[in-house]
């Protein structure tokens, strides 16, 4: 579990306009492929942003984001609009100093 200060630092990194989106998820159900792509991104960089595309309401986005969190065993840092930011520490390749 991250502290508030650590979460704020990660949010700031994720809100940078140059921070790349690693995955785009549409209205179709989350599948294993989505979780695999997110897991690989988290392993490589520890911090990953995904974008939900299409006509989705807040509850659908929240449900899908939480499902991906469970499937990847990561921490959902924030949901902002149609984007979600995830963090998963990789002790072998520490990228983000908290």
Backbone bond lengths (Angstrom), bond angles and torsions (degrees), N, CA, C in turn:
res aa  C-N    CA-C-N  psi(-1)  N-CA   C-N-CA  omega(-1)  CA-C   N-CA-C  phi
1 X - - - 1.453 - - 1.523 109.09 -
2 X 1.304 115.77 132.06 1.464 121.55 -179.40 1.521 110.93 -85.68
3 X 1.319 115.45 148.68 1.459 119.49 173.90 1.528 108.70 -78.32
4 X 1.318 116.71 169.48 1.467 120.30 179.23 1.520 111.75 -62.37
5 X 1.317 116.38 -38.57 1.467 119.90 -179.74 1.526 110.50 -65.73
6 X 1.325 116.91 -43.61 1.465 120.70 178.66 1.530 110.80 -63.05
7 X 1.329 116.76 -42.90 1.465 120.45 179.26 1.523 110.78 -63.49
8 X 1.316 118.05 -40.06 1.474 121.10 178.23 1.519 111.32 -62.72
9 X 1.331 116.67 -40.79 1.473 120.21 178.77 1.524 110.81 -63.49
10 X 1.320 116.29 -42.57 1.462 119.70 179.22 1.528 111.76 -67.79
11 X 1.323 117.13 -38.62 1.471 120.63 176.48 1.518 110.63 -60.02
12 X 1.333 116.15 -42.88 1.468 120.44 179.50 1.526 110.71 -61.01
13 X 1.326 117.05 -41.36 1.466 119.92 177.40 1.523 111.12 -64.04
14 X 1.317 116.91 -42.17 1.457 121.38 -177.76 1.511 114.21 -71.30
15 X 1.344 117.27 -24.39 1.458 120.53 -178.66 1.520 112.80 -84.21
16 X 1.311 116.56 -8.68 1.450 120.77 176.62 1.530 108.51 -61.61
17 X 1.342 117.77 128.51 1.473 119.71 -178.15 1.523 113.74 -61.35
18 X 1.331 117.73 -20.89 1.466 120.87 179.54 1.525 112.78 -84.76
19 X 1.339 117.14 -6.83 1.465 120.10 -179.58 1.528 108.28 -71.57
20 X 1.341 117.29 122.80 1.475 119.82 -173.59 1.529 113.59 -74.57
21 X 1.306 115.17 148.77 1.454 122.45 173.76 1.526 106.54 -90.62
22 X 1.334 116.62 123.89 1.468 119.33 -174.66 1.514 113.04 -91.04
23 X 1.338 117.80 -15.57 1.455 119.93 -174.47 1.524 109.77 -154.42
24 X 1.312 116.41 140.24 1.461 122.16 173.24 1.529 107.58 -117.24
25 X 1.331 115.08 128.75 1.458 120.95 -176.34 1.518 108.49 -118.43
26 X 1.334 116.27 128.84 1.453 121.68 178.82 1.517 111.91 -93.65
27 X 1.311 116.02 -166.23 1.455 121.21 -175.90 1.531 113.02 -72.88
28 X 1.329 117.05 -16.13 1.462 119.08 178.10 1.530 109.42 -62.96
29 X 1.273 116.35 161.32 1.463 121.06 -177.95 1.530 110.82 -65.28
30 X 1.311 114.56 151.92 1.462 120.56 175.66 1.528 107.61 -66.71
31 X 1.328 115.78 134.13 1.466 118.80 177.94 1.524 109.88 -124.03
32 X 1.308 116.12 178.97 1.463 121.69 -176.57 1.521 111.29 -61.46
33 X 1.308 117.52 -33.55 1.458 121.20 179.86 1.528 110.99 -61.64
34 X 1.333 117.65 -42.47 1.462 120.82 178.21 1.530 110.61 -60.22
35 X 1.328 116.28 -46.26 1.465 120.96 -179.74 1.526 111.16 -64.25
36 X 1.330 117.83 -37.64 1.464 121.17 179.22 1.527 111.60 -65.19
37 X 1.322 116.60 -44.02 1.466 120.53 179.60 1.529 110.30 -63.12
38 X 1.330 116.55 -44.70 1.462 120.64 179.20 1.528 110.79 -64.51
39 X 1.323 117.98 -41.21 1.471 121.27 178.75 1.525 111.73 -61.72
40 X 1.316 116.53 -42.51 1.467 120.36 178.83 1.529 111.22 -64.41
41 X 1.324 116.57 -40.71 1.463 120.25 178.55 1.527 110.74 -65.34
42 X 1.320 116.85 -40.73 1.468 120.70 179.17 1.524 111.37 -67.84
43 X 1.313 117.58 -36.09 1.463 120.70 177.58 1.524 110.53 -65.80
44 X 1.306 116.27 -40.13 1.460 120.64 -177.77 1.527 113.02 -74.66
45 X 1.343 116.93 -41.21 1.469 119.53 -171.20 1.523 114.66 -122.98
46 X 1.297 118.44 -7.78 1.469 125.43 -178.24 1.526 114.32 70.53
47 X 1.309 117.86 -24.19 1.465 122.35 -178.16 1.522 108.12 -127.94
48 X 1.325 116.86 129.12 1.465 120.25 -176.85 1.526 110.24 -140.80
49 X 1.324 114.63 143.64 1.467 121.30 178.86 1.516 108.47 -117.93
50 X 1.328 115.21 135.92 1.459 119.27 174.70 1.524 109.02 -122.24
51 X 1.321 115.44 155.90 1.459 121.86 179.82 1.518 108.44 -121.48
52 X 1.320 115.48 132.34 1.462 121.28 175.13 1.516 107.48 -95.35
53 X 1.329 116.52 124.82 1.458 121.16 -176.62 1.519 110.10 -111.60
54 X 1.296 115.38 158.53 1.456 120.55 179.35 1.518 111.40 97.85
55 X 1.306 114.48 -173.93 1.462 122.08 -177.19 1.530 109.60 -87.46
56 X 1.326 116.80 84.66 1.453 122.40 -178.96 1.523 109.66 -117.73
57 X 1.322 116.85 141.01 1.463 118.84 175.16 1.530 109.05 -92.70
58 X 1.325 116.38 174.30 1.460 121.52 -175.07 1.521 113.24 -59.74
59 X 1.306 116.89 -40.19 1.463 120.52 -178.71 1.525 111.82 -66.20
60 X 1.334 116.89 -39.98 1.463 120.34 177.74 1.530 110.44 -64.11
61 X 1.329 116.12 -42.72 1.459 120.36 178.87 1.523 110.22 -63.18
62 X 1.324 116.73 -45.38 1.458 120.88 -179.52 1.526 111.14 -61.90
63 X 1.310 116.94 -44.14 1.464 121.52 179.90 1.527 111.07 -62.31
64 X 1.328 116.64 -46.86 1.464 120.70 -179.59 1.531 111.33 -65.80
65 X 1.330 117.00 -39.70 1.465 121.21 179.84 1.527 110.56 -64.56
66 X 1.320 117.13 -42.46 1.463 120.61 178.97 1.525 111.68 -67.84
67 X 1.317 116.92 -35.06 1.461 120.67 177.32 1.530 110.21 -63.97
68 X 1.328 117.07 -44.09 1.469 120.52 177.54 1.523 110.83 -64.02
69 X 1.325 116.87 -36.77 1.462 120.66 178.18 1.527 110.34 -60.22
70 X 1.318 116.80 -45.96 1.462 120.97 -179.68 1.527 111.69 -65.60
71 X 1.319 116.41 -42.30 1.464 120.28 -176.69 1.526 112.58 -70.09
72 X 1.329 117.83 -25.90 1.468 120.92 -179.31 1.518 112.59 -102.24
73 X 1.317 118.17 -4.17 1.474 123.25 -177.59 1.523 111.12 54.03
74 X 1.321 115.69 42.94 1.459 121.93 -179.46 1.527 109.90 -112.21
75 X 1.327 115.63 -179.70 1.456 120.52 176.01 1.522 108.50 -107.27
76 X 1.304 115.69 129.61 1.460 121.59 175.86 1.521 106.58 -84.09
77 X 1.309 117.15 108.03 1.457 121.79 -175.94 1.514 110.57 -75.71
78 X 1.326 116.53 -48.35 1.460 119.29 -179.69 1.513 111.15 -162.80
79 X 1.324 114.10 154.23 1.457 122.47 168.98 1.517 105.36 -117.36
80 X 1.321 115.71 120.58 1.457 120.72 -180.00 1.515 107.73 -129.44
81 X 1.319 115.06 109.80 1.458 119.76 -177.08 1.512 109.93 64.74
82 X 1.321 116.35 -118.17 1.467 121.12 179.65 1.524 111.84 -108.08
83 X 1.330 116.74 20.85 1.461 121.48 178.02 1.517 110.23 -118.44
84 X 1.315 115.06 148.56 1.463 121.02 175.78 1.526 108.00 -131.47
85 X 1.330 115.48 142.56 1.454 122.17 -177.77 1.522 108.51 -117.60
86 X 1.336 116.26 128.57 1.459 123.02 -177.17 1.522 110.50 -120.53
87 X 1.334 115.44 149.59 1.455 121.72 176.65 1.518 109.29 -135.38
88 X 1.324 115.38 137.95 1.464 121.35 173.38 1.519 107.38 -147.48
89 X 1.317 115.35 118.67 1.461 120.17 -177.47 1.522 110.64 -68.31
90 X 1.327 114.44 136.54 1.460 122.13 175.08 1.518 106.72 -119.55
91 X 1.334 118.47 100.71 1.465 120.48 -175.71 1.531 113.94 -62.74
92 X 1.319 117.54 -23.64 1.458 120.42 -179.81 1.519 113.02 -74.06
93 X 1.312 117.03 -33.65 1.460 121.50 -176.77 1.519 109.16 -133.15
94 X 1.312 117.07 75.33 1.459 122.42 -176.75 1.535 108.88 -69.03
95 X 1.318 116.55 113.38 1.457 121.29 -177.80 1.527 111.96 -100.76
96 X 1.327 117.54 -43.47 1.452 122.46 -174.23 1.527 110.18 -106.35
97 X 1.315 116.11 116.30 1.463 120.34 178.29 1.511 107.66 -84.11
98 X 1.320 115.82 118.21 1.460 120.45 -178.65 1.495 111.17 -95.93
